[in-house]
Amino acid sequence: MDLGIKGKKALVCASSKGLGRGCAEALAAEGVDLVLNARTAETLEATAAEIRAKYGVTVTTVAADIASAEGQAAVIETAKNVDILVNNAGGPPAGKWTDWDREDFIAALDANMLAPIALMKALLPQMMDKGWGRVVNITSRSVKAPIAALGLSNSARAGLTGYVAGTARQVAPKGVTINNLLPGNHDTDRIRGMDKKMSAAQGVPVEEYTAARVAQNPTGRDGTAEEFGAACAFLCSQHAGYIVGQNILLDGGMLNATL
């Protein structure tokens, strides 16, 4: 299927690896030029070079912390004319309710709620002026089914979800859609790191812990960055103009719910 977005331009945040890179590659495969952002310049430049070579699209990079005001300003200046925005940022650390103080919640809100809101506020007006735009926020399955150890993430991402619910309906008449993608476990550095931490805590080999965890999923596996990226690219396509303010779960059926 031709997604009809060749020649468009997209900003993809936290896109040097993992799910962000999966989204960037899927868009590049459709002929979309990219602005890529990540904190680590070396990794970001390597990713950009590989995408340019593989897909032949223009790739501009901005090495910056998207959670900071300075990072947001640098990214917005470079990406001020984009047609597509993919918001993404690493999740806050796991723990339990007694671990977190006010500063921990502020950091989580800055990265996973306030940063994407700032980018939307900056970039939505010019999309609306053009009569076309797509925003996809990468959040978490914890929005639908809170995860006890991820209380910081549960809180920040739920706040973003509430903001999107109202905002998406206000910009839709101008041809701009906003939707959220909610990943479950995907084969990325983050899940591998969590497996390593949990296996050490339980005193079992990481391979054994991962196998037991994956066996609980109806698909018997983790998701891939490539299939996550494909879902993102579709939401950014010409065919998705009637999908507005939705929270789309990509978790292999792990959440067992009727609705």
Sequence and secondary structure as in RCSB ss.txt:
>XXXX:A:sequence
MDLGIKGKKALVCASSKGLGRGCAEALAAEGVDLVLNARTAETLEATAAEIRAKYGVTVTTVAADIASAEGQAAV
IETAKNVDILVNNAGGPPAGKWTDWDREDFIAALDANMLAPIALMKALLPQMMDKGWGRVVNITSRSVKAPIAAL
GLSNSARAGLTGYVAGTARQVAPKGVTINNLLPGNHDTDRIRGMDKKMSAAQGVPVEEYTAARVAQNPTGRDGTA
EEFGAACAFLCSQHAGYIVGQNILLDGGMLNATL
>XXXX:A:secstr
   S TT EEEESS SSHHHHHHHHHHHHTT EEEEEES HHHHHHHHHHHHHHH   EEEEES TTSHHHHHHH
HHHTTT SEEEE         GGG  HHHHHHHHIIIIIHHHHHHHHHHHHHHHHT EEEEEE  GGGTS  GGG
HHHHHHHHHHHHHHHHHHHHHGGGTEEEEEEEE  BSSHHHHHHHHHHHHHHTS HHHHHHHHHHTSTTSS B H
HHHHHHHHHHTSGGGTT  S EEEESTT S    
